[in-house]
């Protein structure tokens, strides 16, 4: 039983590590939630394909990156950084917003 659990934990750790290593190799962009309640940049241009967006919450409140057409969401506490990996092949404009502050909006422009 202990060997099975150890093997399972090792496999999960390997998969998590593998996902993190793959995310580090992707084209990376940064989106900051500013203390004044805006995104920086409000229009983020990226190439079509697979890429990573580093999310930085520079505000003193929790925020949530959410995009319904991209089917992505990520909650960040105050001062927290994280990332999302997105794969999209169709150029276009994809809106995103802060679900905790619905008037804060931005656009992902895929070229």
MOFENGI-V991972 format. One record per residue. N is the residue number from 1. RES is the residue in three letters. BURIAL is b if it has 16 or more other ideal C-beta (glycine too) atoms within 10 Angstrom, else e. Layout:
# MOFENGI-V991972
n=N res=RES burial=BURIAL
n=N res=RES burial=BURIAL
This chain:
# MOFENGI-V991972
n=1 res=UNK burial=e
n=2 res=UNK burial=e
n=3 res=UNK burial=e
n=4 res=UNK burial=e
n=5 res=UNK burial=e
n=6 res=UNK burial=e
n=7 res=UNK burial=e
n=8 res=UNK burial=e
n=9 res=UNK burial=e
n=10 res=UNK burial=e
n=11 res=UNK burial=e
n=12 res=UNK burial=e
n=13 res=UNK burial=e
n=14 res=UNK burial=e
n=15 res=UNK burial=e
n=16 res=UNK burial=e
n=17 res=UNK burial=e
n=18 res=UNK burial=e
n=19 res=UNK burial=e
n=20 res=UNK burial=e
n=21 res=UNK burial=e
n=22 res=UNK burial=e
n=23 res=UNK burial=e
n=24 res=UNK burial=e
n=25 res=UNK burial=e
n=26 res=UNK burial=b
n=27 res=UNK burial=e
n=28 res=UNK burial=e
n=29 res=UNK burial=b
n=30 res=UNK burial=e
n=31 res=UNK burial=b
n=32 res=UNK burial=b
n=33 res=UNK burial=b
n=34 res=UNK burial=e
n=35 res=UNK burial=e
n=36 res=UNK burial=e
n=37 res=UNK burial=e
n=38 res=UNK burial=b
n=39 res=UNK burial=b
n=40 res=UNK burial=e
n=41 res=UNK burial=e
n=42 res=UNK burial=e
n=43 res=UNK burial=e
n=44 res=UNK burial=b
n=45 res=UNK burial=e
n=46 res=UNK burial=b
n=47 res=UNK burial=e
n=48 res=UNK burial=e
n=49 res=UNK burial=e
n=50 res=UNK burial=e
n=51 res=UNK burial=b
n=52 res=UNK burial=b
n=53 res=UNK burial=b
n=54 res=UNK burial=e
n=55 res=UNK burial=b
n=56 res=UNK burial=b
n=57 res=UNK burial=b
n=58 res=UNK burial=e
n=59 res=UNK burial=b
n=60 res=UNK burial=e
n=61 res=UNK burial=e
n=62 res=UNK burial=b
n=63 res=UNK burial=b
n=64 res=UNK burial=b
n=65 res=UNK burial=b
n=66 res=UNK burial=b
n=67 res=UNK burial=b
n=68 res=UNK burial=e
n=69 res=UNK burial=e
n=70 res=UNK burial=b
n=71 res=UNK burial=e
n=72 res=UNK burial=b
n=73 res=UNK burial=e
n=74 res=UNK burial=b
n=75 res=UNK burial=e
n=76 res=UNK burial=b
n=77 res=UNK burial=e
n=78 res=UNK burial=e
n=79 res=UNK burial=e
n=80 res=UNK burial=e
n=81 res=UNK burial=e
n=82 res=UNK burial=e
n=83 res=UNK burial=b
n=84 res=UNK burial=b
n=85 res=UNK burial=e
n=86 res=UNK burial=b
n=87 res=UNK burial=e
n=88 res=UNK burial=b
n=89 res=UNK burial=e
n=90 res=UNK burial=e
n=91 res=UNK burial=e
n=92 res=UNK burial=e
n=93 res=UNK burial=e
n=94 res=UNK burial=b
n=95 res=UNK burial=e
n=96 res=UNK burial=b
n=97 res=UNK burial=b
n=98 res=UNK burial=b
n=99 res=UNK burial=e
n=100 res=UNK burial=e
n=101 res=UNK burial=b
n=102 res=UNK burial=e
n=103 res=UNK burial=e
n=104 res=UNK burial=b
n=105 res=UNK burial=e
n=106 res=UNK burial=b
n=107 res=UNK burial=b
n=108 res=UNK burial=b
n=109 res=UNK burial=e
n=110 res=UNK burial=b
n=111 res=UNK burial=e
